[in-house]
Amino acid sequence: MVSSIARSASCAASSGWPSVRHAPSRRCARRGRLLCGLAAALLAACTRVEPIRDCAGTDAVQVLCGFQNPEDLATAPGGEWIVVSQFARRVGSELASPGSLLALRPRDGERRVLYPLSGSATASPAPGVGSPDCSGPPDAARFSPHGIDLADAGGGEARLLVVNHGGREAIEWFRLRVAPEGPSASWEGCVPLPEDAQANDVAALPDGGLVTTKMFPRAPGTVTMLRLALGANTGGLLEWGPSTGWRPVPESEGSGPNGVAVSPDGQTLFFAAWGASKLVRLGRDGSGRQELALPHHPDNLSWSADGKLLVAGQIGPLLWIISACQKLSSGTCPIPFSVLRVDPGSLAFERLYQEDPARLSGAASVALDHDGALWIGTFAGDRILRVAEDG
């Protein structure tokens, strides 16, 4: 999810969408089921929802509260810590508080802020890291991390890539160090996105480059939102390399490209076509594209310990998902969700966990396999779930 989606479609009455109150059934019959479905979704988008506030869990599911929109999760080198990307919090269209990166230690629940910290705003780009046109660290007061990825750099260090929307649209480049006394992160550089692109997620490539999802143009308007709601293409994949710069990945167009993952050899890409409820697999050169229809709107992707893809996603009308969560100032948005495990070769999938209706958490955006349990984050809420392996 990204905040501009909600700003563009917060309610039919306030975003320029056509009114559904004056659309008679005869007109609906002429325009077809898709437009009538869109009208129903617009009505749902203007309804109020009651957030989930209770932090009580069950025997199989632990609820960890006190987070701010933990949109993406990744395991730090050594496996003792999980890196959490805390999306900036907005109420309606207003920024209520900036985002941050923090580390969570599952065995005892300890949390440590990784970025921003005092003095981080004065850091200088490290030589040879990221793009030479990166002027300095992100604005801490507007920092808005989104999708993240970690690439092991050896010696307890990792390359941490972060999609940032706050103050600039860029992939921020951090060095993550895990010492006996705990983890730390230092900003080293960035790669500004092309002017027409708004990113969602990022994945590191083995050769030092990266691939990111262009969910849609930088300033999506009504036409883009209509295309997203109807499952039409709005973006694609972009690849960046230190010597090549940005290039579009051939044959990677999709509806609301969201999460992205790269095979261990770096030759196969997977991305979530959020608007079309599909997982897409294709070669890095654009060859062999295949699509898998899913029973939810897929968000972030992560690799499980057994080499499968974990795909978390929301269940329900797109515009309701987009709008309802932006109206909440506390708790967690009660959008139903499920977590799927997908075989990257056969593209067969199974459902691992589902909340429908959402009772313990909602609006799930990521599922991480860590130490025999599923850790589930949300793009619009205050909690992370820990689901036992047999839960």
C-alpha positions as CSV (number, residue, x, y, z in Angstrom):
1,M,0.0,0.0,0.0
2,V,1.1,3.6,-0.4
3,S,-0.5,6.7,1.0
4,S,-1.2,8.3,-2.4
5,I,-3.7,5.6,-3.2
6,A,-5.8,6.6,-0.2
7,R,-5.3,10.3,-1.0
8,S,-6.6,9.7,-4.5
9,A,-9.6,7.6,-3.5
10,S,-10.6,8.6,0.1
11,C,-14.3,8.8,-0.8
12,A,-16.5,9.0,-3.9
13,A,-17.8,12.4,-2.7
14,S,-14.5,14.0,-2.1
15,S,-12.1,12.5,-4.7
16,G,-13.8,13.3,-8.0
17,W,-15.2,9.8,-8.5
18,P,-18.6,9.8,-10.2
19,S,-21.6,9.7,-7.8
20,V,-23.2,6.3,-7.5
21,R,-26.5,7.7,-6.0
22,H,-27.7,8.8,-9.5
23,A,-26.8,5.6,-11.4
24,P,-30.0,3.8,-12.1
25,S,-30.1,0.1,-12.7
26,R,-30.9,0.6,-16.5
27,R,-27.6,2.5,-16.9
28,C,-25.8,-0.2,-14.9
29,A,-27.1,-2.8,-17.3
30,R,-25.7,-0.8,-20.2
31,R,-22.3,-0.3,-18.7
32,G,-21.9,-3.9,-17.5
33,R,-21.0,-5.6,-14.3
34,L,-17.6,-4.1,-13.9
35,L,-18.9,-0.6,-13.5
36,C,-21.6,-1.7,-11.2
37,G,-19.1,-3.5,-9.1
38,L,-17.0,-0.3,-9.0
39,A,-20.1,1.7,-7.9
40,A,-20.6,-0.8,-5.0
41,A,-17.0,-0.5,-4.0
42,L,-17.3,3.3,-4.0
43,L,-20.2,3.1,-1.7
44,A,-18.2,0.8,0.6
45,A,-15.3,3.3,0.4
46,C,-17.4,5.9,2.2
47,T,-18.5,3.7,5.1
48,R,-16.9,3.9,8.5
49,V,-15.1,1.0,10.1
50,E,-14.4,0.1,13.7
51,P,-10.7,-0.6,14.3
52,I,-9.3,-3.6,16.1
53,R,-7.9,-2.3,19.4
54,D,-7.8,-5.4,21.7
55,C,-4.3,-6.9,21.9
56,A,-5.3,-10.2,23.3
57,G,-4.1,-13.3,21.4
58,T,-4.9,-17.0,21.5
59,D,-2.9,-20.1,22.2
60,A,-1.6,-20.2,18.7
61,V,-1.4,-16.5,17.8
62,Q,0.5,-13.9,19.8
63,V,-0.4,-10.2,19.2
64,L,2.4,-7.7,19.6
65,C,1.1,-4.2,19.8
66,G,2.8,-0.8,19.9
67,F,4.0,-0.6,16.3
68,Q,3.3,2.0,13.7
69,N,2.1,0.5,10.4
70,P,4.7,-2.4,10.3
71,E,4.3,-2.7,6.5
72,D,7.3,-4.9,5.7
73,L,9.6,-7.4,7.6
74,A,12.9,-9.0,6.9
75,T,15.3,-11.2,8.9
76,A,18.6,-9.7,9.9
77,P,21.9,-11.7,9.5
78,G,22.2,-14.3,12.2
79,G,18.5,-14.7,12.6
80,E,18.2,-13.1,16.1
81,W,16.5,-9.9,14.9
82,I,13.7,-8.9,12.5
83,V,14.0,-5.5,10.7
84,V,10.6,-3.7,10.7
85,S,9.7,-1.0,8.2
86,Q,7.2,1.3,10.0
87,F,5.2,3.2,7.4
88,A,4.5,6.9,8.1
89,R,1.1,7.4,9.7
90,R,-1.5,9.5,8.0
91,V,-5.0,10.5,9.1
92,G,-6.9,11.3,5.9
93,S,-4.4,13.2,3.8
94,E,-2.4,14.7,6.6
95,L,0.9,13.3,7.9
96,A,0.4,12.5,11.6
97,S,3.9,11.1,12.3
98,P,6.9,10.0,10.1
99,G,8.0,6.5,9.7
100,S,11.1,4.6,11.0
101,L,13.1,1.5,10.8
102,L,13.4,-0.6,13.9
103,A,14.7,-4.0,15.0
104,L,12.6,-6.5,16.9
105,R,14.1,-9.4,18.8
106,P,11.5,-12.2,18.8
107,R,12.8,-14.2,21.8
108,D,12.1,-11.4,24.3
109,G,10.3,-8.7,22.3
110,E,13.0,-6.1,22.6
111,R,12.8,-3.3,20.1
112,R,15.5,-0.9,18.9
113,V,15.2,2.1,16.6
114,L,17.6,1.8,13.7
115,Y,16.7,4.9,11.7
116,P,16.4,7.8,12.1
117,L,18.6,8.5,15.1
118,S,20.2,11.7,16.5
119,G,22.9,12.8,14.1
120,S,21.7,10.7,11.2
121,A,20.6,13.7,9.2
122,T,24.2,14.8,8.8
123,A,25.5,11.6,7.2
124,S,27.3,11.8,3.9
125,P,27.0,9.3,1.1
126,A,29.6,6.5,1.1
127,P,31.8,6.4,-2.0
128,G,30.5,4.1,-4.6
129,V,27.2,3.4,-2.9
130,G,23.9,4.0,-4.7
131,S,23.6,6.8,-7.3
132,P,26.0,9.7,-7.6
133,D,23.1,12.1,-7.8
134,C,22.0,11.3,-4.3
135,S,22.6,14.5,-2.3
136,G,22.3,13.3,1.3
137,P,20.2,11.3,3.8
138,P,16.4,11.4,3.8
139,D,14.4,14.0,5.7
140,A,13.9,12.5,9.1
141,A,10.8,14.6,9.7
142,R,9.1,13.1,6.6
143,F,10.8,9.7,6.4
144,S,8.3,7.2,5.1
145,P,9.8,3.7,4.6
146,H,7.8,1.2,2.6
147,G,9.1,-2.1,1.1
148,I,12.5,-3.3,2.3
149,D,15.0,-6.0,1.4
150,L,18.2,-7.4,3.0
151,A,21.2,-8.9,1.2
152,D,23.7,-10.6,3.4
153,A,27.1,-8.9,3.1
154,G,29.0,-11.3,5.4
155,G,30.5,-10.7,8.8
156,G,27.2,-9.9,10.4
157,E,26.5,-7.1,7.9
158,A,23.9,-6.7,5.3
159,R,22.8,-4.3,2.5
160,L,19.4,-2.9,3.6
161,L,17.4,-1.4,0.7
162,V,14.4,0.7,1.6
163,V,11.7,2.3,-0.5
164,N,11.1,5.9,0.8
165,H,8.3,8.3,-0.1
166,G,9.1,11.0,2.5
167,G,10.6,14.1,1.1
168,R,11.7,12.3,-2.1
169,E,10.9,9.1,-4.0
170,A,14.0,7.0,-3.7
171,I,15.6,3.7,-2.7
172,E,17.6,4.4,0.4
173,W,20.7,2.4,1.0
174,F,21.7,1.4,4.5
175,R,24.5,-0.8,6.0
176,L,23.0,-3.0,8.7
177,R,25.4,-4.4,11.3
178,V,24.6,-7.0,13.9
179,A,27.0,-7.0,16.8
180,P,26.8,-8.9,20.1
181,E,25.4,-5.8,21.7
182,G,22.7,-5.5,19.1
183,P,22.0,-4.2,15.6
184,S,22.6,-0.8,14.1
185,A,22.0,0.8,10.7
186,S,23.9,3.6,8.9
187,W,22.7,5.4,5.9
188,E,25.1,5.2,3.0
189,G,23.4,6.5,-0.2
190,C,20.3,6.4,-2.3
191,V,19.0,5.8,-5.8
192,P,16.4,8.4,-6.8
193,L,13.4,7.0,-8.7
194,P,12.7,8.1,-12.3
195,E,10.4,11.2,-12.2
196,D,7.4,9.3,-13.5
197,A,7.6,6.4,-11.0
198,Q,6.2,5.8,-7.5
199,A,7.7,2.6,-6.0
200,N,6.3,0.1,-3.6
201,D,8.8,-2.7,-2.9
202,V,12.4,-3.5,-3.7
203,A,14.6,-6.6,-4.0
204,A,18.4,-6.8,-4.1
205,L,20.1,-8.4,-7.1
206,P,23.2,-10.6,-6.6
207,D,25.3,-8.4,-8.9
208,G,24.8,-5.3,-6.7
209,G,21.8,-3.9,-8.5
210,L,18.1,-3.9,-7.5
211,V,14.7,-4.3,-8.9
212,T,11.6,-2.3,-7.7
213,T,7.9,-2.1,-8.5
214,K,6.6,1.0,-10.1
215,M,3.1,0.7,-8.7
216,F,1.8,3.6,-10.8
217,P,2.9,7.2,-11.9
218,R,4.2,9.6,-9.3
219,A,0.9,11.5,-9.1
220,P,-1.9,9.0,-9.8
221,G,-5.2,10.6,-10.7
222,T,-8.7,9.4,-11.2
223,V,-8.0,7.6,-14.5
224,T,-5.2,5.6,-12.8
225,M,-7.4,4.7,-9.9
226,L,-10.1,3.5,-12.2
227,R,-7.6,1.4,-14.0
228,L,-6.4,0.0,-10.7
229,A,-9.9,-0.8,-9.5
230,L,-10.7,-2.6,-12.7
231,G,-7.5,-4.6,-12.7
232,A,-5.9,-2.8,-15.7
233,N,-2.2,-2.1,-16.0
234,T,-0.8,0.8,-14.0
235,G,2.9,0.1,-13.8
236,G,5.6,-2.5,-14.0
237,L,9.1,-3.4,-12.8
238,L,12.2,-1.2,-13.0
239,E,15.8,-2.5,-12.7
240,W,18.8,-0.4,-11.6
241,G,22.5,-1.2,-11.8
242,P,25.5,0.9,-10.8
243,S,26.8,1.1,-14.4
244,T,23.5,1.0,-16.3
245,G,21.1,3.1,-14.3
246,W,17.4,2.6,-14.6
247,R,15.7,0.4,-17.2
248,P,12.1,-1.0,-17.4
249,V,12.0,-4.8,-17.2
250,P,10.5,-6.1,-20.5
251,E,7.0,-7.7,-20.3
252,S,6.5,-6.7,-16.6
253,E,3.4,-4.5,-16.9
254,G,0.8,-5.2,-14.3
255,S,-2.1,-3.8,-12.3
256,G,-0.7,-2.1,-9.1
257,P,2.7,-3.9,-9.0
258,N,3.2,-4.3,-5.2
259,G,5.7,-6.8,-3.7
260,V,8.7,-8.1,-5.6
261,A,11.1,-11.0,-5.0
262,V,14.1,-12.3,-6.9
263,S,15.2,-16.0,-7.2
264,P,18.5,-16.9,-5.5
265,D,20.4,-16.9,-8.9
266,G,19.0,-13.5,-9.7
267,Q,17.5,-14.6,-13.0
268,T,13.8,-14.9,-12.2
269,L,11.5,-12.2,-10.9
270,F,8.2,-12.5,-9.0
271,F,5.8,-9.6,-8.4
272,A,2.4,-9.1,-6.9
273,A,-0.2,-7.6,-9.3
274,W,-2.3,-6.2,-6.5
275,G,-5.1,-4.7,-8.6
276,A,-5.6,-7.9,-10.6
277,S,-5.2,-10.4,-7.7
278,K,-2.3,-12.2,-9.4
279,L,1.2,-13.3,-8.8
280,V,3.5,-12.9,-11.9
281,R,6.7,-14.8,-12.7
282,L,9.0,-13.8,-15.5
283,G,12.7,-13.9,-16.4
284,R,14.8,-10.9,-15.7
285,D,15.0,-10.4,-19.5
286,G,11.2,-10.5,-19.7
287,S,10.9,-14.0,-21.0
288,G,8.5,-16.8,-19.9
289,R,5.9,-14.7,-18.2
290,Q,3.3,-16.7,-16.3
291,E,0.4,-15.5,-14.1
292,L,-1.2,-17.1,-11.1
293,A,-4.7,-16.0,-10.0
294,L,-5.0,-15.6,-6.2
295,P,-7.9,-15.4,-3.8
296,H,-6.7,-12.1,-2.4
297,H,-5.0,-8.8,-3.4
298,P,-1.3,-9.8,-3.0
299,D,1.0,-7.4,-1.2
300,N,4.6,-8.1,-0.1
301,L,6.4,-11.3,-1.0
302,S,9.0,-13.1,1.1
303,W,11.0,-16.4,0.9
304,S,10.3,-19.1,3.4
305,A,12.9,-21.4,4.9
306,D,11.9,-24.2,2.5
307,G,12.3,-22.0,-0.6
308,K,8.6,-21.2,-1.1
309,L,7.1,-17.7,-1.5
310,L,4.9,-16.3,1.2
311,V,2.3,-14.0,-0.1
312,A,0.2,-11.9,2.3
313,G,-2.8,-10.0,0.9
314,Q,-6.1,-8.4,1.6
315,I,-9.6,-9.7,0.9
316,G,-12.3,-7.4,-0.3
317,P,-13.2,-4.6,-2.7
318,L,-10.1,-2.5,-3.7
319,L,-11.6,0.9,-3.0
320,W,-12.8,-0.2,0.4
321,I,-9.3,-1.4,1.3
322,I,-7.8,1.8,0.0
323,S,-10.2,4.2,1.8
324,A,-11.3,2.5,5.0
325,C,-7.8,2.2,6.5
326,Q,-7.0,5.9,6.0
327,K,-9.9,7.0,8.3
328,L,-8.4,5.4,11.4
329,S,-6.3,7.3,14.0
330,S,-5.7,4.3,16.3
331,G,-5.9,0.5,16.4
332,T,-5.7,-1.6,13.3
333,C,-7.8,-1.6,10.1
334,P,-10.1,-4.6,10.1
335,I,-9.6,-5.6,6.5
336,P,-9.8,-9.4,6.1
337,F,-6.6,-11.1,4.9
338,S,-4.9,-14.4,4.1
339,V,-1.3,-15.7,3.8
340,L,-0.5,-18.1,1.0
341,R,2.5,-20.3,0.4
342,V,3.4,-20.6,-3.3
343,D,5.7,-23.1,-5.0
344,P,7.9,-20.9,-7.2
345,G,8.3,-23.7,-9.8
346,S,4.8,-25.1,-10.2
347,L,3.0,-22.0,-9.0
348,A,0.7,-24.2,-6.9
349,F,-0.4,-22.6,-3.6
350,E,-1.9,-23.4,-0.3
351,R,-3.4,-21.2,2.4
352,L,-1.4,-21.0,5.6
353,Y,-3.5,-18.5,7.6
354,Q,-6.6,-16.4,7.2
355,E,-8.5,-13.8,9.2
356,D,-11.9,-13.4,7.6
357,P,-13.5,-11.6,9.4
358,A,-10.4,-9.9,10.9
359,R,-10.4,-10.3,14.7
360,L,-6.8,-10.3,15.9
361,S,-5.3,-8.1,13.1
362,G,-6.2,-6.8,9.6
363,A,-4.9,-5.3,6.4
364,A,-1.9,-7.7,6.4
365,S,0.9,-6.6,4.0
366,V,3.6,-9.1,4.8
367,A,4.3,-12.6,6.2
368,L,7.7,-13.6,7.3
369,D,8.9,-17.2,8.1
370,H,11.1,-16.9,11.2
371,D,12.1,-19.6,13.6
372,G,9.2,-21.9,12.9
373,A,6.5,-19.2,13.0
374,L,4.7,-16.7,10.7
375,W,5.3,-13.1,11.6
376,I,2.5,-10.9,10.0
377,G,2.7,-7.2,9.6
378,T,0.1,-4.6,8.5
379,F,0.2,-1.4,6.4
380,A,-2.5,0.2,8.6
381,G,-2.3,-0.8,12.2
382,D,-0.4,-1.0,15.5
383,R,0.5,-4.7,15.6
384,I,2.4,-7.7,14.4
385,L,1.1,-11.2,14.7
386,R,3.2,-14.3,15.6
387,V,1.4,-17.4,14.3
388,A,2.7,-20.7,15.6
389,E,3.7,-23.2,12.9
390,D,0.7,-25.4,13.7
391,G,-1.6,-22.4,14.2
